[in-house]
Amino acid sequence: MQSLAAQRFETFWSEVASLYSDQKLAIIGSDKPLNFGCLKNKHLCHFISNAKDSLKEAKTLGFIISTILNRSYDIIILELTKSRETNLGLMALAEEYITDGGKIVINGDNQIGVKSFVKNISNHWPAEKTVIKKKGRIVLYKKTTPSFGRWKKYRDFCINRDGYYTRCDMFSPKEVDKGSKKLTSVFSSKLFGEVADLGAGWGYLSKEALRLNDKITRVTLFESNHSAYLASKKNIDDKRATFRWASLENIRNLKLRFNHVICNPPFHSGHTKDIDLLRSFIFYSSRLINRRGSVWMVFVSGIYLESELKDHFDNIKILYKDNHYFVCQLLKPKIKRREYDK
Ligand SMILES: C[S@@+](CC[C@H](N)C(=O)[O-])C[C@H]1O[C@@H](n2cnc3c(N)ncnc32)[C@H](O)[C@@H]1O
């Protein structure tokens, strides 16, 4: 089933496609390349994203992929994200990379505030076409006078109130997540050897793990969001840290088995709740530790049932619990012996 944004874009594009068939086109803001399935000549379109999985999917569909805009374009399609600051930063970027007289298309759902966003843009550039449909709107603008340079600041990595480099397009950029704090409070002096940080974000858990556990020989940070991966490299200056821009699905065949996994698992894809994503983190964590290893995880209460952890681990120790979070140590992964012997 196509998303509302995809249906809206398809209607819009069917009305204008003939005007823009061989123009240089880029898509920014979206983590759903399938939303642009109706575009012909995908091999001429650039799909720009931070998300490893989205880029992989876009490549499979035939798009040219990149994490950055690196040339000028005749048309840039901006699909609004749920973060207003990210959208402002992307608009500044689009303005910078669009040719003079080029077009910018903004597509967004009502629930993420598309109406007020495009109202702001329409104060500066003429809206040439608007389609209101499927609980959102899509507007085509012609670039005229430079107007959005002041929003470039949202593309910078800045120090947040807890002293870490972050940017608005990643998890909990303004401050350390409360759940992550709960997790670090239980693993002091308990970690050693090889540690994996799954969904490492901008590096808070790993930085604390290294500070609080001098018996760690290496922490490998796995993160699928490219900005967060870059921020974590800025935040951690420790020879024991190794950084991997990778999606969990691609690390399942890793031969190395870890002594510990630390993780605050995601449970959203974009703005929708995604419990399967959370489950996959639990599953893969059970595959990455050695037989005597353990997984240290924090969960938001009510999102996930403690009892479900028994599907993948024989020994579950709840180390902390309040109305909002529970933190656990998961031991004895349930894996057939043969899998370990490989
Ligand atoms: C709840 S956040 C935790 C971030 C960080 N560990 C912390 O404690 O602040 C989950 C992280 O998982 C990342 N993530 C989501 N899906 C992923 C995947 N398939 N592979 C790797 N990382 C993923 C997200 O980008 C996000 O940074």
The ligand as an SDF file (V2000), in Angstrom:
LIG
                    3D

 27 29  0  0  0  0  0  0  0  0999 V2000
   16.8870    5.0030   20.4000 C   0  0  0  0  0  0  0  0  0  0  0  0
   18.2150    5.5190   19.3760 S   0  0  0  0  0  0  0  0  0  0  0  0
   19.6220    5.2890   20.4790 C   0  0  0  0  0  0  0  0  0  0  0  0
   20.8290    6.0960   20.0850 C   0  0  0  0  0  0  0  0  0  0  0  0
   22.0000    6.0270   21.0540 C   0  0  0  0  0  0  0  0  0  0  0  0
   22.4270    4.6710   21.2820 N   0  0  0  0  0  0  0  0  0  0  0  0
   21.6330    6.6750   22.3600 C   0  0  0  0  0  0  0  0  0  0  0  0
   21.5160    5.9510   23.3350 O   0  0  0  0  0  0  0  0  0  0  0  0
   21.4710    7.8980   22.4000 O   0  0  0  0  0  0  0  0  0  0  0  0
   18.3510    4.1960   18.2280 C   0  0  0  0  0  0  0  0  0  0  0  0
   19.3950    4.3970   17.1190 C   0  0  0  0  0  0  0  0  0  0  0  0
   19.3110    3.2720   16.2290 O   0  0  0  0  0  0  0  0  0  0  0  0
   19.5650    3.7250   14.9130 C   0  0  0  0  0  0  0  0  0  0  0  0
   19.0020    2.7330   13.9820 N   0  0  0  0  0  0  0  0  0  0  0  0
   17.7220    2.5910   13.5610 C   0  0  0  0  0  0  0  0  0  0  0  0
   17.6020    1.5570   12.7180 N   0  0  0  0  0  0  0  0  0  0  0  0
   18.8390    1.0270   12.5910 C   0  0  0  0  0  0  0  0  0  0  0  0
   19.3630   -0.0650   11.8590 C   0  0  0  0  0  0  0  0  0  0  0  0
   18.5750   -0.8230   11.0850 N   0  0  0  0  0  0  0  0  0  0  0  0
   20.6800   -0.3470   11.9580 N   0  0  0  0  0  0  0  0  0  0  0  0
   21.4900    0.4130   12.7460 C   0  0  0  0  0  0  0  0  0  0  0  0
   21.0540    1.4670   13.4710 N   0  0  0  0  0  0  0  0  0  0  0  0
   19.7470    1.7720   13.3870 C   0  0  0  0  0  0  0  0  0  0  0  0
   18.8690    5.0790   14.8640 C   0  0  0  0  0  0  0  0  0  0  0  0
   19.3840    5.8820   13.8170 O   0  0  0  0  0  0  0  0  0  0  0  0
   19.1860    5.6260   16.2580 C   0  0  0  0  0  0  0  0  0  0  0  0
   20.3750    6.3850   16.2460 O   0  0  0  0  0  0  0  0  0  0  0  0
  1  2  1  0
  2  3  1  0
  2 10  1  0
  3  4  1  0
  4  5  1  0
  5  6  1  0
  5  7  1  0
  7  8  2  0
  7  9  1  0
 10 11  1  0
 11 12  1  0
 11 26  1  0
 12 13  1  0
 13 14  1  0
 13 24  1  0
 14 15  1  0
 14 23  1  0
 15 16  2  0
 16 17  1  0
 17 18  1  0
 17 23  2  0
 18 19  1  0
 18 20  2  0
 20 21  1  0
 21 22  2  0
 22 23  1  0
 24 25  1  0
 24 26  1  0
 26 27  1  0
M  CHG  2   2   1   9  -1
M  END
$$$$
